[in-house]
Amino acid sequence: MNILYWLPAICVGLHIFEEFVWPGGFLSWYRTYRPEFAASLTVRFIVVVNALLLLFALLLAAFGPASSRGVSAWLALMAALACNGVFHLRGMIRSKHYSPGVATGVLLYIPLCAWGNWHFIAGGFKPQAALFSFVIGAAYQFWSVSNHQRRSTHA
């Protein structure tokens, strides 16, 4: 077992716990922070998105080390998670209220993404491939915003 591949799943679990259990309140905070997306943000939607995220992270943990695309998938996932950490930090600064998820986003996601990129590149992974993986992962934030805009328009 390679612990490096399990770290994203562990961090995702802790992040979900922070958002929805303790201290919780992410849904309420987000609806206040982005009221134009409130109609798009249902409990069902949040459960599905987080379940898929956790499933992907667990599959990466289980199969990533043996996969020829494991490093790329790890870097893309961590880029998406790091961007989520930036989202929480930016949202907290703009709303002037605690954003449930900011602690794990800033203290776990962002440093793990930076360290993982350094680790894999220092180990021989091509910097261009790492950059491509980062761009793919970071694109999730842009897709998420456009998806919320689309869903809010149709709601």
C-alpha positions in Angstrom: 0.0 0.0 0.0 1.3 3.4 -1.0 0.1 6.0 1.6 0.7 8.8 -0.9 -2.2 7.5 -3.0 -4.5 7.3 0.1 -3.8 10.8 1.3 -6.3 12.5 -1.1 -9.1 10.1 0.0 -8.3 10.8 3.7 -8.2 14.6 3.0 -11.5 14.4 1.1 -13.1 12.5 4.0 -11.9 15.1 6.5 -13.1 18.0 4.2 -16.6 16.5 3.8 -16.7 16.1 7.6 -15.8 19.8 8.1 -18.3 20.9 5.5 -21.3 18.9 6.7 -20.7 17.5 10.2 -18.4 19.7 12.3 -18.7 22.5 12.3 -20.9 21.9 9.2 -23.2 24.4 7.6 -21.6 24.5 4.1 -24.9 24.4 2.2 -26.3 27.4 4.2 -23.0 29.3 3.9 -22.8 28.7 0.1 -26.4 29.8 -0.5 -25.7 33.0 1.3 -22.3 33.5 -0.4 -23.7 32.8 -3.9 -27.4 33.4 -3.8 -27.6 33.3 -7.6 -26.7 29.6 -7.4 -29.0 28.7 -4.5 -31.6 27.0 -6.7 -28.8 24.8 -8.1 -27.5 23.6 -4.8 -29.8 20.9 -3.5 -28.9 18.3 -0.9 -29.2 15.6 -3.5 -26.7 17.4 -5.8 -24.2 17.9 -2.9 -24.5 14.2 -1.9 -24.0 13.0 -5.4 -21.0 15.3 -6.1 -19.3 14.4 -2.8 -20.0 10.7 -3.2 -18.4 10.7 -6.7 -15.5 12.7 -5.4 -14.9 10.2 -2.6 -15.4 7.2 -4.9 -12.8 8.6 -7.3 -10.3 9.3 -4.5 -10.8 5.8 -3.1 -10.4 4.2 -6.6 -7.2 6.2 -7.1 -6.0 5.0 -3.7 -6.7 1.4 -4.6 -5.5 1.3 -8.2 -3.4 4.4 -8.7 0.0 3.0 -7.8 -0.4 0.2 -10.3 -1.9 2.3 -13.1 0.1 3.9 -15.8 -2.0 7.0 -15.4 -2.0 6.9 -11.6 0.4 9.9 -11.2 -1.6 12.0 -13.7 -4.9 11.1 -12.0 -3.3 12.0 -8.6 -2.1 15.3 -9.8 -5.3 16.2 -11.5 -7.4 15.3 -8.4 -5.1 17.3 -6.1 -5.3 20.3 -8.5 -9.1 20.1 -8.3 -8.9 19.9 -4.5 -6.4 22.7 -4.1 -8.6 24.9 -6.3 -11.4 24.0 -4.0 -9.3 25.2 -1.1 -8.7 28.5 -2.9 -12.5 28.7 -3.5 -13.2 28.3 0.2 -10.5 30.9 1.2 -11.7 33.4 -1.4 -15.3 32.8 -0.3 -14.5 33.3 3.3 -12.6 36.6 2.6 -15.4 37.9 0.4 -18.2 36.9 2.6 -16.4 37.8 5.8 -17.8 34.6 7.3 -16.2 31.2 8.0 -16.6 28.9 5.0 -17.1 25.3 6.1 -14.2 23.5 4.4 -11.7 26.3 4.5 -9.5 24.7 7.2 -9.0 21.4 5.4 -8.9 23.1 2.0 -6.1 25.5 3.0 -4.2 23.3 5.5 -4.5 19.9 3.6 -5.4 20.3 0.0 -3.2 23.2 -1.1 0.0 21.9 0.7 -0.5 18.3 -0.5 -1.0 19.4 -4.1 2.2 21.5 -4.0 4.2 18.8 -2.2 2.8 16.1 -4.6 3.8 18.0 -7.7 7.3 18.5 -6.3 7.5 14.8 -5.2 6.5 13.4 -8.6 8.5 15.8 -10.7 11.6 15.2 -8.5 11.0 11.5 -9.1 11.1 11.9 -12.9 7.5 12.8 -13.9 7.7 15.3 -16.7 6.9 18.8 -15.7 4.8 19.3 -18.8 2.7 16.3 -17.9 2.3 17.6 -14.4 1.2 21.0 -15.7 -1.3 19.4 -18.0 -2.7 17.3 -15.1 -2.9 20.5 -13.0 -4.8 22.3 -15.8 -7.3 19.4 -16.2 -7.9 19.3 -12.4 -8.2 23.1 -12.0 -10.7 23.2 -14.9 -13.2 21.5 -12.5 -13.7 24.8 -10.7 -14.7 26.6 -14.0 -16.9 23.7 -15.0 -18.6 23.8 -11.6 -19.4 27.5 -11.8 -20.9 27.1 -15.3 -22.8 24.0 -14.3 -24.3 26.0 -11.3 -25.2 28.9 -13.7 -26.9 26.5 -16.1 -28.7 24.6 -13.3 -29.9 27.8 -11.7 -31.2 29.1 -14.9 -33.3 25.9 -15.4 -34.4 25.7 -11.8 
